[in-house]
Amino acid sequence: SPQGRQGDRVPERSEGFEMHFTQVLMKMAGGSGRRAQGFQWIGKHRLAHGIYPRSLESLAKRIRTEEQNLFYLRHPYLTVEQEDGHAKELKKFDKWLNNKRLENAVFRTRPSVRMEDKLGHLNVSSAWELD
């Protein structure tokens, strides 16, 4: 094989063909040879996830949970008549209103803060120039 400077290697004629042949074989082994563009699990041209026993179990669990939720919605704990005004009996609104009043009172009675108090630590020396 011809050599340029010492240590430089000139590629053989068949090396380029081997690289292309490898790419062709890889495309043949991978099906169409195309991959999903971008994030491959979402979007219009995504790859489909396989169906495994674990995924079937999780689907069944989600369906059971949904059925349980629908059962509770069909059979509520309180009837419509009982539900009407139950919060009034517990005085929830009054408790909430009292809490709001307390919060506002605490907010309003905060001590006044002056700029001198906030920035007093910066006043190390009152002299502007050193003699």
Salt bridges, closest charged atoms under 4 A:
ASP8 OD2 - ARG5 NH2 3.40
GLU15 OE2 - ARG9 NH2 2.71
GLU103 OE1 - LYS100 NZ 3.59
ASP117 OD1 - ARG114 NH2 3.84
